[in-house]
Amino acid sequence: MQRGQESSDAVKVRTLPVQVAAHLTRRIVSGELEDGRGPSELDISREFGVSRVVARETLKVLASLDIVEVAQGRRVVVRPPAEWDYLSPLLIEWLPAEVVGELLQELDQMRMLLEPELAAMAAALVTDETLERLRGEISRMEALEADPNAYLEVDHEFHMEICRAANNRILDRIMYSARWLGTASRRITNEAPAALCKATADHTEIYEALVARDPDRARAAMRKHLANNSHLLAEKKRQTKRSSRRRQP
């Protein structure tokens, strides 16, 4: 498990192909590219004043995110947005705030579907060693309630410990792959007044259900925790809309 995640204020050095890919992605999202046709290597080279090698690497970046497909004969086609790799941290950086907000709501739905059942599975299988690690994570949360950035890493690890305890490698990889969106979501929910204190209490309830090895209780405790997060995300969305309306002339 990778414990170190990029903080919001981390300095990010991007290669030239990635920078050009970011620019093109934003243009695609804004609808500037018509008829589903993507830029060719030559188009990119001419517009951005870069070499054909850089242009080729740019297309590879876009293709790796499922944004474009380089068809036979080197024709570049923009793929439908529904098929893009929304679990990529790069794509999350490049998308407009409103699209990221929609993705966080969809992540919330995914977590509500999976994590209560993962908690129930973990309650039936959890080892004493895992419970000891979870108790340690709870203690760290209590000590970090005034430090949201540090808290979110411990929060993430707590949930991944439960996922690993469920002993399902496919579900583990699904949860791990969504970690970047999960970090973005936690940054929002951690901003609410007393949010971290409440989150620690929720995590403690989940932990106690696991100690009791009670699947039904663990499922209910996880569902309660995720419902609290959903409420905080919805409130943040309402606040953003109100602020946007006030700024309008």
GIQUIQUI-V460155 format. One record per residue. N is the residue number from 1. OMEGA is omega in whole degrees, 0 to 359 (999 if undefined). Layout:
n: (N;N)
omega: (OMEGA;OMEGA)
//
This chain:
n: (1;2;3;4;5;6;7;8;9;10;11;12;13;14;15;16;17;18;19;20;21;22;23;24;25;26;27;28;29;30;31;32;33;34;35;36;37;38;39;40;41;42;43;44;45;46;47;48;49;50;51;52;53;54;55;56;57;58;59;60;61;62;63;64;65;66;67;68;69;70;71;72;73;74;75;76;77;78;79;80;81;82;83;84;85;86;87;88;89;90;91;92;93;94;95;96;97;98;99;100;101;102;103;104;105;106;107;108;109;110;111;112;113;114;115;116;117;118;119;120;121;122;123;124;125;126;127;128;129;130;131;132;133;134;135;136;137;138;139;140;141;142;143;144;145;146;147;148;149;150;151;152;153;154;155;156;157;158;159;160;161;162;163;164;165;166;167;168;169;170;171;172;173;174;175;176;177;178;179;180;181;182;183;184;185;186;187;188;189;190;191;192;193;194;195;196;197;198;199;200;201;202;203;204;205;206;207;208;209;210;211;212;213;214;215;216;217;218;219;220;221;222;223;224;225;226;227;228;229;230;231;232;233;234;235;236;237;238;239;240;241;242;243;244;245;246;247;248;249)
omega: (176;183;184;177;181;174;184;182;180;176;183;179;183;177;181;177;179;178;179;178;178;180;181;179;180;177;179;180;181;178;182;180;188;171;177;181;178;180;177;175;181;178;182;181;181;185;186;179;181;180;177;177;179;179;179;179;176;179;177;178;180;179;180;178;181;179;177;173;178;185;179;182;177;175;183;182;176;180;178;181;181;184;182;181;184;175;180;177;178;183;178;179;189;185;176;184;182;178;177;177;177;180;179;176;179;174;179;178;179;180;180;178;189;193;175;179;175;179;178;178;181;181;181;188;190;179;177;180;178;178;178;178;179;177;177;178;177;180;178;177;180;182;187;184;176;183;186;182;178;182;186;177;177;177;180;181;177;181;178;175;178;179;179;180;178;173;175;187;180;178;178;181;176;181;181;182;181;188;181;175;178;177;179;180;181;178;180;184;180;182;185;179;178;183;184;175;178;180;178;178;178;181;178;177;179;180;182;176;178;177;179;182;182;183;181;179;179;178;181;180;178;180;178;180;181;177;176;177;179;179;180;178;180;179;178;178;178;179;180;179;180;179;180;179;180;180;182;181;999)
//
